[in-house]
C-alpha cells in the first residue's frame, strides 16, 4: 500500500496534468449519479431513475479506476523511457 502511495506522490507533472481533468469529470459524473439516485429515493414513481443512477454510478467508478491505472502506467512508461 505504501508503494502505491509513493507512486502517486512521484507522478510526473505532465501525467498529473492529464489525469486531473479526467478525475474531475468522473467525480462530477459520480455526484450527478448520486443526485439521480437521491431523486429516485424521494419519488418511487419512476423506476427507470434507479437503473440510470446505478449505471452512471458504476460507470463513473470504473472511469476513476481506469484513469488512475492509466496514469500510473503512463508514468511508469515515461520513467522507463528516460533510462
C-alpha positions in Angstrom: 0.0 0.0 0.0 2.9 2.3 0.8 4.4 1.6 -2.6 1.2 2.7 -4.4 1.0 6.0 -2.4 4.7 6.5 -3.2 3.9 6.1 -6.9 1.1 8.7 -6.7 3.4 11.1 -4.9 6.1 10.8 -7.6 3.8 11.3 -10.6 5.2 13.4 -13.4 3.7 16.8 -13.9 2.5 16.2 -17.4 0.8 12.9 -16.4 -0.8 14.6 -13.5 -1.9 17.4 -15.7 -3.7 14.9 -17.9 -5.2 13.0 -15.0 -6.8 15.9 -13.2 -9.5 16.8 -15.8 -10.3 13.1 -16.1 -10.7 12.7 -12.4 -12.8 15.9 -12.1 -15.1 14.8 -14.8 -15.6 11.4 -13.2 -16.3 13.0 -9.8 -18.9 15.3 -11.3 -20.5 12.2 -13.0 -20.4 10.5 -9.6 -22.1 13.4 -7.9 -24.7 13.5 -10.7 -25.4 9.8 -10.3 -25.9 10.3 -6.6 -28.4 13.1 -7.2 -30.3 10.9 -9.6 -30.4 8.1 -7.0 -31.5 10.5 -4.4 -34.3 11.7 -6.7 -35.3 8.1 -7.1 -35.3 7.7 -3.3 -37.8 10.7 -3.0 -40.0 9.7 -5.9 -40.6 6.0 -6.2 -42.9 6.5 -9.2 -40.1 6.4 -11.8 -38.2 3.0 -11.6 -36.0 3.9 -14.6 -34.3 6.5 -12.4 -32.8 3.7 -10.3 -31.3 1.9 -13.3 -30.0 5.2 -14.7 -28.5 6.2 -11.4 -26.8 2.8 -10.8 -25.5 2.7 -14.3 -24.0 6.2 -14.0 -22.6 5.4 -10.6 -20.8 2.2 -11.6 -19.6 3.8 -14.9 -18.1 6.7 -13.0 -16.3 4.4 -10.5 -14.9 2.4 -13.4 -13.8 5.6 -15.1 -12.0 6.7 -12.0 -10.2 3.4 -11.6 -9.3 3.4 -15.3 -7.9 6.9 -15.1 -5.8 6.1 -12.1 -4.4 2.9 -13.7 -3.7 4.6 -17.0 -2.0 7.5 -15.2 0.3 5.2 -13.2 1.1 3.1 -16.3 2.0 6.1 -18.4 4.1 7.5 -15.6 6.0 4.1 -15.4 6.5 4.0 -19.2 7.7 7.6 -19.2 10.2 6.8 -16.4 11.5 3.7 -18.3 12.0 5.7 -21.5 14.1 8.2 -19.7 16.6 5.5 -18.6 
